[in-house]
């Protein structure tokens, strides 16, 4: 059975749209992962400057489990106001 030119064109356009959507989603996910990593790195760096404790790195797995970028940004803004590393750790583990 021979496909019509219209059908082939339709399939080609559909494949191109699918490829474009896939690329867009991939770029969005990559950008979000990069922003998340940056936020975590900044949080750890600021905590290191503020509290100078080796225990800070133990927070990294907890921070990496947070999928919500807005939550990470909220934690980043909270670092300068945090009275102790223990208080910050408690706020990280609150969900």
C-alpha positions as CSV (number, residue, x, y, z in Angstrom):
1,X,0.0,0.0,0.0
2,X,1.4,3.4,-1.0
3,X,1.2,6.4,1.3
4,X,-0.2,9.6,0.0
5,X,2.1,12.7,-0.1
6,X,-0.3,14.4,2.3
7,X,0.0,11.6,4.8
8,X,3.8,11.6,4.6
9,X,3.9,15.3,5.1
10,X,1.5,15.1,8.1
11,X,3.6,12.4,9.7
12,X,6.8,14.4,9.1
13,X,5.3,17.5,10.7
14,X,4.0,15.5,13.7
15,X,7.5,14.0,14.2
16,X,9.1,17.5,14.0
17,X,6.6,18.9,16.5
18,X,7.3,15.9,18.8
19,X,11.0,16.5,18.5
20,X,10.6,20.2,19.3
21,X,8.5,19.5,22.4
22,X,11.0,16.9,23.6
23,X,13.9,19.3,23.2
24,X,12.0,22.0,25.0
25,X,11.1,19.7,27.9
26,X,14.7,18.5,28.0
27,X,16.0,22.0,28.1
28,X,13.5,23.0,30.8
29,X,14.5,20.0,33.0
30,X,18.2,20.7,32.5
31,X,17.7,24.4,33.4
32,X,15.7,23.5,36.5
33,X,18.4,20.9,37.6
34,X,21.0,23.6,37.1
35,X,19.1,26.1,39.1
36,X,18.5,23.6,41.8
37,X,22.2,22.7,42.0
38,X,23.2,26.3,42.1
39,X,20.7,27.0,45.0
40,X,22.1,24.1,47.0
41,X,25.7,25.1,46.4
42,X,24.9,28.7,47.5
43,X,23.1,27.5,50.6
44,X,26.0,25.3,51.6
45,X,28.5,28.1,50.9
46,X,26.6,30.7,52.9
47,X,26.2,28.3,55.8
48,X,29.9,27.5,55.7
49,X,30.7,31.2,55.9
50,X,28.2,31.8,58.6
51,X,28.8,28.8,60.9
52,X,32.1,27.3,59.8
53,X,31.1,23.8,60.7
54,X,32.0,20.5,59.0
55,X,28.5,19.3,59.7
56,X,27.2,21.5,57.0
57,X,27.9,19.0,54.3
58,X,25.6,16.5,56.0
59,X,22.8,18.8,54.9
60,X,23.5,18.2,51.2
61,X,21.5,15.0,50.8
62,X,18.5,16.6,52.6
63,X,18.7,19.6,50.3
64,X,19.0,17.4,47.2
65,X,15.8,15.6,48.1
66,X,13.9,18.9,47.8
67,X,12.3,19.0,44.4
68,X,10.7,22.4,44.7
69,X,13.0,25.1,43.5
70,X,10.9,27.8,45.3
71,X,11.5,25.9,48.5
72,X,15.2,25.9,47.9
73,X,15.1,29.7,47.2
74,X,13.2,30.2,50.4
75,X,15.8,28.3,52.3
76,X,18.6,30.3,50.6
77,X,16.9,33.6,51.7
78,X,16.6,32.2,55.2
79,X,20.3,31.5,55.7
80,X,21.4,35.0,56.8
81,X,18.5,35.1,59.3
82,X,19.2,31.7,60.8
83,X,20.4,31.8,64.4
84,X,22.1,28.4,64.3
85,X,22.9,25.5,62.1
86,X,20.6,23.3,64.1
87,X,17.7,25.7,63.5
88,X,18.4,25.7,59.8
89,X,18.7,21.9,59.7
90,X,15.3,21.7,61.4
91,X,13.7,24.1,58.8
92,X,15.2,22.0,55.9
93,X,13.7,18.8,57.3
94,X,10.3,20.4,57.7
95,X,8.0,19.7,54.8
